[in-house]
Amino acid sequence: MKKEVDFRKSPFPLPLVMIGAGTVDKPNASLYIWFSQFNEDPPIFAVAIKKKRYTYTLIKETGDFSINIPTKRCLKEADLVGTSTGRTIDKFKEYGLTPLPGKFIKAPLVGECPINIELKVIDEIVFPDHSMIIGEVLDTWIEEDLLKRGDKVLDIQKLSPIIVNYSDLSYHGLGEFLNFAGFSRRKK
């Protein structure tokens, strides 16, 4: 039996990303779960950020940001980044993270994350307590051992991304492989 509930948080798992903002010389990073891709050609992503956050201020100043995918191997550092503010500390120095320069953006890439995406801000949609920062992908960096089939496919099991149950803010790993999209229509 289903129950009607006043549930204001997403009832499904959300991907965990680390947003790089500022500059390589003065880097900042923060954790976000309100994130998704909205276009393929060109690739466009968006992340929802509270307007009072330091990351928001830095993105507005530079006009760019990075999306970095943390994994289980850097979960502790990611959690520390997400539970502190860059207004008072240098999170990269404090938590042993490496700010890497991008090819096209001022914002730092997070060296410990196996996937880094460079984005330029192309739009912003303002909501009551968050702004959706929309960015066009300028470049993507992926650790080679995570690629397969001629570097065209990401091995998501090797990546071991983190997802978040928003209702209790708990971290989870990726589940088992079930099948490929369209499997139900393939001829046997």
Residue frames as a rotation matrix with the C-alpha (Angstrom) as fourth column:
MET 1
0.580 0.814 0.000 0.00
0.814 -0.580 0.000 0.00
0.000 0.000 -1.000 0.00
LYS 2
-0.402 -0.675 0.618 1.27
0.647 -0.687 -0.330 3.47
0.648 0.267 0.713 -0.84
LYS 3
0.194 0.395 -0.898 1.05
0.910 -0.415 0.014 6.36
-0.368 -0.819 -0.440 1.56
GLU 4
0.529 0.019 0.848 0.60
0.460 -0.847 -0.268 10.01
0.713 0.532 -0.456 0.66
VAL 5
0.231 -0.543 -0.807 3.36
0.917 -0.155 0.367 12.04
-0.324 -0.825 0.463 2.31
ASP 6
0.996 -0.078 -0.048 4.52
-0.087 -0.971 -0.221 15.65
-0.030 0.224 -0.974 2.42
PHE 7
0.428 -0.872 0.235 7.95
0.676 0.482 0.557 14.77
-0.599 -0.079 0.797 1.05
ARG 8
0.920 -0.036 -0.391 9.90
-0.201 -0.899 -0.390 17.84
-0.337 0.437 -0.834 -0.07
LYS 9
-0.107 -0.993 -0.045 13.17
-0.717 0.046 0.695 16.00
-0.689 0.107 -0.717 -0.67
SER 10
-0.095 0.012 -0.995 13.88
-0.927 0.364 0.093 13.88
0.363 0.931 -0.023 -3.71
PRO 11
0.580 0.380 0.721 12.58
-0.663 0.734 0.146 10.33
-0.474 -0.563 0.677 -3.18
PHE 12
0.946 -0.318 0.064 15.26
0.298 0.772 -0.562 8.86
0.129 0.550 0.825 -5.48
PRO 13
0.328 -0.899 -0.291 19.07
0.686 0.014 0.728 8.76
-0.650 -0.438 0.621 -5.20
LEU 14
0.992 -0.051 -0.112 21.04
-0.105 -0.823 -0.559 11.71
-0.064 0.566 -0.822 -6.50
PRO 15
0.473 -0.881 0.017 24.61
0.694 0.360 -0.624 11.80
0.543 0.307 0.781 -7.86
LEU 16
0.715 -0.345 -0.608 27.28
0.374 -0.546 0.750 13.40
-0.591 -0.763 -0.261 -5.70
VAL 17
0.453 -0.607 0.654 29.51
0.684 -0.235 -0.691 15.96
0.573 0.760 0.309 -7.44
MET 18
0.125 -0.507 -0.853 32.20
0.734 -0.531 0.423 18.29
-0.667 -0.679 0.306 -6.23
ILE 19
0.835 0.195 0.515 32.05
0.498 -0.667 -0.554 21.75
0.235 0.719 -0.654 -7.80
GLY 20
-0.209 -0.934 -0.290 35.36
0.935 -0.278 0.221 23.55
-0.287 -0.225 0.931 -8.27
ALA 21
0.774 0.464 0.430 35.18
0.556 -0.823 -0.113 27.35
0.301 0.327 -0.896 -8.20
GLY 22
0.720 -0.551 -0.421 37.50
-0.091 -0.677 0.731 30.31
-0.688 -0.488 -0.537 -7.87
THR 23
0.616 -0.614 -0.494 40.98
-0.696 -0.130 -0.707 29.96
0.370 0.779 -0.507 -9.35
VAL 24
0.537 -0.511 -0.671 43.84
0.374 0.857 -0.353 27.47
0.756 -0.062 0.651 -9.12
ASP 25
-0.545 -0.790 0.280 45.72
0.138 -0.414 -0.900 30.00
0.827 -0.452 0.335 -6.93
LYS 26
-0.797 0.392 0.459 42.67
-0.584 -0.307 -0.752 30.56
-0.154 -0.867 0.474 -4.70
PRO 27
-0.691 0.476 -0.545 40.62
-0.128 0.661 0.740 27.37
0.712 0.581 -0.395 -5.10
ASN 28
-0.473 0.613 0.633 37.34
-0.780 0.043 -0.624 26.36
-0.409 -0.789 0.458 -3.55
ALA 29
-0.758 0.326 -0.565 35.28
-0.124 0.778 0.616 23.18
0.640 0.537 -0.549 -3.79
SER 30
-0.474 0.690 0.547 31.82
-0.800 -0.078 -0.595 22.23
-0.368 -0.719 0.589 -2.51
LEU 31
-0.931 0.213 0.295 29.56
0.266 0.952 0.153 19.18
-0.248 0.221 -0.943 -2.66
TYR 32
-0.418 0.846 -0.331 26.26
-0.851 -0.492 -0.182 19.19
-0.317 0.206 0.926 -4.54
ILE 33
-0.716 0.264 0.647 23.57
0.270 0.959 -0.092 16.67
-0.644 0.108 -0.757 -5.35
TRP 34
0.488 0.864 -0.126 21.15
0.228 -0.266 -0.937 18.82
-0.842 0.428 -0.327 -7.36
PHE 35
-0.335 -0.749 -0.571 22.96
-0.612 -0.288 0.736 18.25
-0.716 0.596 -0.363 -10.63
SER 36
0.306 0.400 0.864 22.17
0.367 0.788 -0.494 16.87
-0.879 0.468 0.094 -14.09
GLN 37
-0.874 -0.480 0.075 22.87
0.205 -0.226 0.952 16.97
-0.440 0.848 0.296 -17.81
PHE 38
0.043 0.952 -0.302 20.28
0.040 -0.303 -0.952 18.79
-0.998 0.029 -0.051 -19.94
ASN 39
0.807 0.157 -0.569 21.65
-0.538 -0.200 -0.819 18.71
-0.242 0.967 -0.077 -23.48
GLU 40
0.615 -0.567 0.549 23.97
0.469 0.822 0.324 16.49
-0.634 0.058 0.771 -25.54
ASP 41
-0.265 -0.716 0.646 25.21
0.957 -0.113 0.267 18.64
-0.118 0.689 0.715 -28.44
PRO 42
-0.281 -0.955 0.091 26.62
-0.361 0.017 -0.932 20.81
0.889 -0.295 -0.350 -27.05
PRO 43
-0.127 0.208 -0.970 26.78
0.758 0.651 0.040 19.09
0.640 -0.730 -0.241 -23.68
ILE 44
-0.289 0.151 0.945 25.09
-0.435 -0.900 0.011 21.28
0.853 -0.408 0.326 -21.08
PHE 45
-0.338 0.117 -0.934 24.93
0.762 0.617 -0.198 20.59
0.552 -0.779 -0.298 -17.36
ALA 46
0.097 0.359 0.928 23.28
-0.338 -0.865 0.370 22.44
0.936 -0.350 0.037 -14.50
VAL 47
-0.496 -0.221 -0.840 23.77
0.712 0.450 -0.539 22.55
0.497 -0.865 -0.066 -10.77
ALA 48
0.544 0.721 0.429 21.51
0.223 -0.617 0.754 24.18
0.809 -0.315 -0.497 -8.18
ILE 49
-0.484 -0.780 -0.398 23.42
0.724 -0.102 -0.682 26.30
0.491 -0.618 0.614 -5.66
LYS 50
0.504 0.597 -0.625 22.14
0.844 -0.495 0.207 28.44
-0.185 -0.632 -0.753 -2.81
LYS 51
0.588 -0.211 0.781 22.79
0.358 -0.798 -0.485 32.09
0.725 0.565 -0.393 -3.62
LYS 52
0.865 -0.250 0.434 24.33
-0.494 -0.568 0.658 32.68
0.082 -0.784 -0.616 -0.18
ARG 53
0.781 -0.584 0.222 27.06
0.462 0.779 0.424 30.05
-0.420 -0.229 0.878 -0.75
TYR 54
0.171 -0.852 -0.494 30.67
-0.314 -0.523 0.793 31.08
-0.934 0.020 -0.357 -1.33
THR 55
-0.515 -0.322 0.794 30.78
0.534 0.604 0.591 28.81
-0.670 0.729 -0.139 -4.38
TYR 56
0.461 0.768 0.444 27.96
0.865 -0.278 -0.418 30.81
-0.197 0.577 -0.793 -5.96
THR 57
0.778 -0.221 -0.589 29.89
-0.105 -0.969 0.224 34.06
-0.620 -0.113 -0.776 -5.40
LEU 58
-0.247 -0.968 0.040 33.04
-0.188 0.088 0.978 32.61
-0.951 0.234 -0.204 -6.99
ILE 59
-0.308 0.205 0.929 31.19
0.838 0.521 0.163 31.25
-0.451 0.828 -0.332 -10.02
LYS 60
0.780 0.626 0.015 29.55
0.577 -0.708 -0.408 34.64
-0.245 0.327 -0.913 -10.57
GLU 61
0.502 -0.669 -0.549 33.01
-0.311 -0.731 0.607 36.28
-0.807 -0.134 -0.575 -10.42
THR 62
-0.512 -0.851 0.116 34.79
-0.254 0.279 0.926 33.97
-0.821 0.444 -0.359 -12.89
GLY 63
0.180 0.674 -0.717 31.93
-0.941 -0.093 -0.324 32.83
-0.285 0.733 0.617 -15.12
ASP 64
0.042 -0.167 -0.985 33.10
-0.547 0.821 -0.163 29.22
0.836 0.545 -0.057 -15.01
PHE 65
0.250 0.009 0.968 33.30
-0.904 0.361 0.230 26.14
-0.348 -0.932 0.098 -12.77
SER 66
-0.613 -0.420 -0.669 34.31
-0.618 0.782 0.075 22.51
0.492 0.460 -0.739 -12.79
ILE 67
0.658 0.706 0.261 32.32
-0.746 0.566 0.351 19.39
0.100 -0.426 0.899 -12.05
ASN 68
-0.501 -0.849 -0.168 34.39
-0.746 0.522 -0.413 16.69
0.438 -0.082 -0.895 -10.38
ILE 69
0.534 0.730 -0.426 33.17
-0.459 0.674 0.579 13.18
0.710 -0.114 0.695 -9.62
PRO 70
-0.269 -0.614 0.742 34.29
-0.963 0.165 -0.213 11.93
0.009 -0.772 -0.636 -6.20
THR 71
0.146 0.247 -0.958 34.49
-0.293 0.936 0.196 8.19
0.945 0.252 0.209 -5.55
LYS 72
0.919 0.235 -0.318 34.69
0.181 0.463 0.868 5.92
0.351 -0.855 0.382 -2.53
ARG 73
0.162 -0.947 -0.276 38.47
0.919 0.247 -0.307 6.39
0.359 -0.204 0.911 -2.39
CYS 74
-0.828 -0.456 0.325 38.07
0.317 -0.860 -0.400 10.13
0.462 -0.228 0.857 -1.64
LEU 75
0.146 0.987 -0.063 34.75
0.562 -0.030 0.826 10.02
0.814 -0.156 -0.560 0.24
LYS 76
0.206 -0.097 -0.974 36.23
0.952 -0.211 0.222 11.34
-0.227 -0.973 0.049 3.51
GLU 77
-0.795 -0.557 -0.238 37.80
0.473 -0.816 0.332 14.37
-0.379 0.151 0.913 1.80
ALA 78
-0.634 0.641 0.433 34.59
0.280 -0.332 0.901 14.98
0.721 0.693 0.031 -0.16
ASP 79
0.330 0.790 -0.516 32.53
0.796 0.061 0.603 14.88
0.508 -0.610 -0.609 3.04
LEU 80
-0.166 -0.482 -0.860 34.92
0.834 -0.534 0.139 17.33
-0.526 -0.694 0.491 4.72
VAL 81
-0.954 -0.169 0.246 34.61
0.290 -0.723 0.627 19.66
0.072 0.670 0.739 1.71
GLY 82
-0.335 0.920 0.204 30.82
0.327 -0.089 0.941 19.46
0.884 0.382 -0.271 1.93
THR 83
0.537 0.552 -0.638 30.68
0.759 0.013 0.651 20.22
0.367 -0.834 -0.412 5.63
SER 84
-0.111 -0.591 -0.799 32.89
0.722 -0.600 0.344 23.32
-0.683 -0.539 0.494 5.73
THR 85
0.894 0.447 -0.011 33.03
0.337 -0.690 -0.641 26.74
-0.295 0.569 -0.767 4.10
GLY 86
0.116 -0.857 0.503 35.69
0.967 -0.018 -0.253 28.13
0.226 0.516 0.826 1.81
ARG 87
0.678 0.158 0.718 35.02
0.088 -0.987 0.134 31.60
0.730 -0.028 -0.683 3.19
THR 88
0.816 -0.303 0.492 37.11
-0.573 -0.322 0.754 30.76
-0.070 -0.897 -0.436 6.27
ILE 89
0.175 -0.793 0.584 39.52
-0.195 0.553 0.810 28.01
-0.965 -0.256 -0.058 5.16
ASP 90
-0.152 -0.301 -0.941 41.38
-0.988 0.083 0.133 26.81
0.038 0.950 -0.310 2.06
LYS 91
0.670 0.545 0.504 39.65
-0.594 0.801 -0.076 23.45
-0.445 -0.248 0.861 1.67
PHE 92
0.780 -0.433 -0.452 42.27
-0.184 0.532 -0.826 22.19
0.598 0.728 0.336 -0.77
LYS 93
-0.275 -0.933 0.231 45.14
-0.512 -0.061 -0.857 22.76
0.814 -0.354 -0.461 1.68
GLU 94
-0.166 0.275 0.947 43.14
-0.982 0.040 -0.184 21.76
-0.088 -0.960 0.264 4.75
TYR 95
0.571 0.548 0.611 41.97
-0.509 0.820 -0.260 18.42
-0.643 -0.162 0.748 3.31
GLY 96
-0.297 -0.860 0.414 44.94
-0.150 0.470 0.870 17.50
-0.943 0.196 -0.269 1.11
LEU 97
0.612 0.559 0.559 43.28
0.504 0.269 -0.821 18.09
-0.609 0.784 -0.117 -2.25
THR 98
-0.523 -0.845 0.113 45.14
0.552 -0.234 0.801 19.04
-0.650 0.481 0.588 -5.42
PRO 99
0.508 0.666 -0.546 43.88
-0.045 -0.613 -0.789 22.03
-0.860 0.426 -0.281 -7.45
LEU 100
-0.370 -0.601 0.708 44.67
0.692 0.330 0.642 21.34
-0.620 0.728 0.294 -11.10
PRO 101
-0.508 0.182 -0.842 44.44
-0.463 -0.882 0.089 23.90
-0.726 0.435 0.532 -13.88
GLY 102
0.422 0.670 0.611 41.89
0.369 0.488 -0.791 23.34
-0.828 0.559 -0.041 -16.59
LYS 103
-0.455 -0.541 0.707 42.55
0.851 -0.031 0.524 23.94
-0.261 0.841 0.475 -20.25
PHE 104
-0.391 0.421 0.819 39.77
0.570 -0.588 0.574 26.52
0.723 0.691 -0.010 -20.71
ILE 105
0.650 0.744 0.153 38.61
0.283 -0.424 0.860 27.71
0.705 -0.516 -0.487 -17.29
LYS 106
-0.130 -0.640 0.757 39.99
-0.583 -0.568 -0.581 29.59
0.802 -0.517 -0.299 -14.30
ALA 107
0.582 0.455 0.674 38.27
-0.813 0.296 0.502 27.33
0.028 -0.840 0.542 -11.75
PRO 108
-0.494 -0.834 0.245 40.30
-0.849 0.524 0.073 24.43
-0.189 -0.171 -0.967 -10.36
LEU 109
0.332 0.427 -0.841 39.82
-0.432 0.861 0.267 20.78
0.839 0.275 0.470 -11.20
VAL 110
0.502 -0.140 0.853 40.03
-0.821 0.233 0.522 18.45
-0.271 -0.962 0.002 -8.20
GLY 111
-0.241 -0.777 -0.582 42.99
-0.912 0.385 -0.137 16.14
0.331 0.498 -0.802 -8.82
GLU 112
-0.818 -0.097 0.567 41.73
-0.411 0.788 -0.458 13.36
-0.402 -0.607 -0.685 -6.55
CYS 113
0.257 0.951 0.172 38.51
-0.349 0.257 -0.901 12.97
-0.901 0.172 0.398 -8.56
PRO 114
-0.438 -0.509 0.741 38.88
0.389 0.636 0.667 10.61
-0.810 0.580 -0.080 -11.56
ILE 115
-0.064 0.444 0.894 36.52
0.973 -0.170 0.154 12.68
0.220 0.880 -0.422 -13.73
ASN 116
-0.397 -0.083 -0.914 36.79
0.380 -0.921 -0.082 16.45
-0.835 -0.380 0.397 -14.19
ILE 117
0.079 0.513 0.855 34.57
0.994 -0.109 -0.026 18.54
0.080 0.851 -0.518 -16.44
GLU 118
-0.819 -0.380 -0.430 35.30
0.396 -0.916 0.057 22.16
-0.415 -0.124 0.901 -17.41
LEU 119
0.055 0.917 0.395 32.25
0.998 -0.065 0.014 24.41
0.039 0.393 -0.919 -17.90
LYS 120
-0.973 -0.161 0.167 31.56
0.160 -0.987 -0.016 28.01
0.167 0.012 0.986 -18.80
VAL 121
-0.425 0.858 -0.288 28.41
0.404 -0.105 -0.909 29.57
-0.810 -0.503 -0.302 -17.40
ILE 122
-0.891 0.172 0.421 25.85
0.371 -0.259 0.892 30.22
0.263 0.950 0.167 -20.14
ASP 123
-0.119 0.899 0.422 22.74
-0.181 -0.438 0.881 30.95
0.976 0.029 0.215 -18.10
GLU 124
-0.991 -0.063 -0.117 21.19
0.104 0.186 -0.977 31.09
0.083 -0.981 -0.178 -14.67
ILE 125
-0.071 0.996 0.045 17.65
0.113 -0.037 0.993 30.41
0.991 0.075 -0.110 -13.54
VAL 126
-0.857 -0.240 0.456 16.83
-0.355 -0.366 -0.860 31.99
0.374 -0.899 0.228 -10.19
PHE 127
-0.011 0.818 -0.575 14.51
0.442 0.520 0.731 30.17
0.897 -0.246 -0.367 -7.81
PRO 128
0.807 0.431 0.403 13.40
-0.102 -0.571 0.814 31.30
0.581 -0.698 -0.417 -4.32
ASP 129
0.819 -0.504 0.274 16.36
-0.350 -0.061 0.935 29.81
-0.454 -0.861 -0.227 -2.43
HIS 130
0.017 -0.821 0.570 18.64
0.443 0.517 0.732 28.36
-0.896 0.240 0.372 -5.12
SER 131
0.341 0.027 -0.940 19.93
-0.797 -0.521 -0.304 29.34
-0.498 0.853 -0.156 -8.52
MET 132
0.689 -0.149 0.709 20.37
0.407 0.889 -0.209 26.83
-0.599 0.433 0.674 -11.29
ILE 133
0.092 -0.763 -0.640 23.77
-0.637 -0.539 0.551 27.54
-0.765 0.356 -0.536 -12.82
ILE 134
0.872 0.262 0.413 23.80
0.156 0.652 -0.742 26.25
-0.464 0.712 0.528 -16.39
GLY 135
0.112 -0.935 -0.337 27.14
-0.588 -0.335 0.736 25.51
-0.801 0.116 -0.587 -17.98
GLU 136
0.890 0.046 -0.454 28.36
-0.430 0.420 -0.800 24.37
0.154 0.907 0.393 -21.36
VAL 137
0.666 -0.668 0.332 31.05
0.297 0.645 0.704 21.69
-0.684 -0.370 0.628 -21.26
LEU 138
0.673 -0.536 -0.509 34.34
-0.732 -0.582 -0.354 22.90
-0.107 0.611 -0.784 -22.71
ASP 139
-0.210 -0.765 -0.609 36.47
-0.650 0.575 -0.497 19.86
0.731 0.291 -0.617 -21.89
THR 140
0.839 0.444 0.314 36.30
-0.537 0.583 0.609 16.55
0.087 -0.680 0.728 -20.02
TRP 141
-0.282 -0.953 -0.108 39.11
-0.810 0.297 -0.506 14.62
0.515 -0.055 -0.856 -18.33
ILE 142
0.822 0.535 0.195 38.75
-0.563 0.714 0.416 10.94
0.083 -0.451 0.888 -17.34
GLU 143
-0.073 -0.844 0.531 41.35
-0.748 0.398 0.530 8.60
-0.659 -0.359 -0.661 -15.85
GLU 144
-0.334 -0.160 -0.929 42.36
-0.908 0.317 0.272 6.22
0.251 0.935 -0.251 -18.64
ASP 145
-0.987 -0.117 -0.107 41.76
-0.089 0.967 -0.237 3.01
0.131 -0.225 -0.966 -16.66
LEU 146
-0.453 0.891 0.031 38.06
-0.043 0.013 -0.999 3.95
-0.890 -0.454 0.033 -16.42
LEU 147
0.087 0.450 -0.889 37.58
-0.905 -0.338 -0.260 3.90
-0.417 0.826 0.378 -20.20
LYS 148
-0.403 -0.165 0.900 36.76
0.133 0.963 0.236 0.92
-0.905 0.215 -0.366 -22.39
ARG 149
0.338 0.515 0.788 35.69
0.789 0.301 -0.536 0.13
-0.514 0.802 -0.304 -25.96
GLY 150
-0.152 -0.513 0.845 38.13
0.906 -0.414 -0.089 2.50
0.396 0.752 0.528 -27.62
ASP 151
-0.893 -0.250 -0.375 37.69
0.421 -0.758 -0.498 5.22
-0.160 -0.603 0.782 -24.99
LYS 152
-0.648 0.720 0.248 34.01
-0.191 -0.469 0.863 5.60
0.738 0.511 0.441 -25.89
VAL 153
0.453 0.830 -0.326 32.47
0.070 0.331 0.941 4.00
0.889 -0.449 0.092 -22.78
LEU 154
-0.217 -0.424 0.879 32.93
-0.851 -0.358 -0.383 4.75
0.477 -0.832 -0.283 -19.10
ASP 155
-0.324 0.059 -0.944 33.35
0.305 0.951 -0.045 1.67
0.896 -0.302 -0.326 -16.89
ILE 156
0.170 0.513 0.841 30.95
-0.553 -0.657 0.512 2.80
0.816 -0.552 0.172 -14.18
GLN 157
0.912 0.113 -0.393 31.69
0.212 0.691 0.691 -0.21
0.350 -0.714 0.606 -11.94
LYS 158
-0.007 -0.986 -0.168 35.39
0.918 0.060 -0.393 0.75
0.397 -0.157 0.904 -11.87
LEU 159
-0.292 -0.056 0.955 34.49
0.012 -0.998 -0.055 4.39
0.956 -0.005 0.292 -11.31
SER 160
-0.322 0.268 -0.908 32.51
0.888 0.417 -0.192 3.55
0.328 -0.869 -0.372 -8.19
PRO 161
-0.542 0.157 0.825 30.55
-0.057 -0.987 0.150 6.83
0.838 0.034 0.544 -8.02
ILE 162
-0.898 0.258 -0.356 28.73
0.386 0.074 -0.920 7.97
-0.211 -0.963 -0.166 -4.93
ILE 163
-0.311 0.864 0.395 24.99
0.204 -0.345 0.916 8.51
0.928 0.366 -0.069 -4.80
VAL 164
-0.986 -0.015 0.163 23.08
-0.144 -0.394 -0.908 10.19
0.078 -0.919 0.387 -2.00
ASN 165
-0.197 0.950 -0.242 19.76
0.876 0.282 0.392 9.34
0.440 -0.135 -0.888 -0.40
TYR 166
-0.571 -0.078 0.817 18.57
0.027 -0.997 -0.076 12.92
0.820 -0.022 0.571 0.05
SER 167
0.477 0.873 0.102 15.91
-0.082 -0.071 0.994 12.04
0.875 -0.482 0.037 2.61
ASP 168
0.959 -0.174 -0.222 18.57
0.248 0.148 0.957 11.18
-0.134 -0.974 0.185 5.22
LEU 169
0.678 -0.723 -0.132 21.72
-0.715 -0.606 -0.348 12.49
0.172 0.331 -0.928 3.48
SER 170
0.439 -0.522 0.732 23.39
-0.193 0.741 0.644 9.07
-0.878 -0.424 0.224 3.43
TYR 171
-0.105 -0.607 -0.788 26.13
-0.972 -0.104 0.210 8.07
-0.209 0.788 -0.580 0.95
HIS 172
0.567 0.294 0.769 25.81
-0.146 0.955 -0.258 4.90
-0.811 0.034 0.585 -1.11
GLY 173
-0.647 -0.762 -0.036 27.81
-0.267 0.182 0.946 3.05
-0.714 0.622 -0.321 -3.73
LEU 174
-0.287 0.484 -0.827 26.56
-0.953 -0.059 0.297 1.95
0.095 0.873 0.478 -7.10
GLY 175
0.313 0.517 0.797 24.41
-0.574 0.772 -0.275 -1.15
-0.757 -0.371 0.538 -7.28
GLU 176
-0.292 -0.400 0.869 24.69
0.274 0.835 0.477 -4.17
-0.916 0.378 -0.134 -9.53
PHE 177
-0.825 0.029 -0.564 24.53
-0.543 -0.318 0.777 -4.06
-0.157 0.947 0.278 -13.35
LEU 178
-0.105 0.883 0.457 21.01
-0.245 0.423 -0.873 -4.97
-0.964 -0.204 0.172 -14.47
ASN 179
0.152 0.114 0.982 20.94
0.863 0.469 -0.188 -4.64
-0.482 0.876 -0.027 -18.26
PHE 180
-0.894 -0.447 0.008 21.39
0.374 -0.738 0.562 -2.19
-0.245 0.505 0.827 -21.13
ALA 181
-0.293 0.796 -0.529 18.72
-0.396 -0.605 -0.691 0.33
-0.870 0.007 0.493 -22.12
GLY 182
0.008 0.421 -0.907 16.45
-1.000 -0.005 -0.011 -1.14
-0.009 0.907 0.421 -24.77
PHE 183
-0.881 -0.437 0.180 17.03
-0.446 0.895 -0.010 -4.74
-0.157 -0.089 -0.984 -23.68
SER 184
-0.327 0.837 0.440 13.29
-0.077 0.440 -0.895 -5.42
-0.942 -0.326 -0.079 -23.58
ARG 185
0.626 0.589 -0.511 12.96
-0.499 -0.200 -0.843 -4.81
-0.599 0.783 0.169 -27.33
ARG 186
-0.338 -0.833 -0.439 16.02
-0.916 0.184 0.357 -6.70
-0.216 0.522 -0.825 -28.54
LYS 187
0.670 0.484 -0.563 15.44
-0.637 0.764 -0.100 -9.85
0.382 0.426 0.820 -30.52
LYS 188
0.454 -0.456 0.766 16.84
-0.590 0.491 0.641 -12.93
-0.668 -0.742 -0.046 -28.87
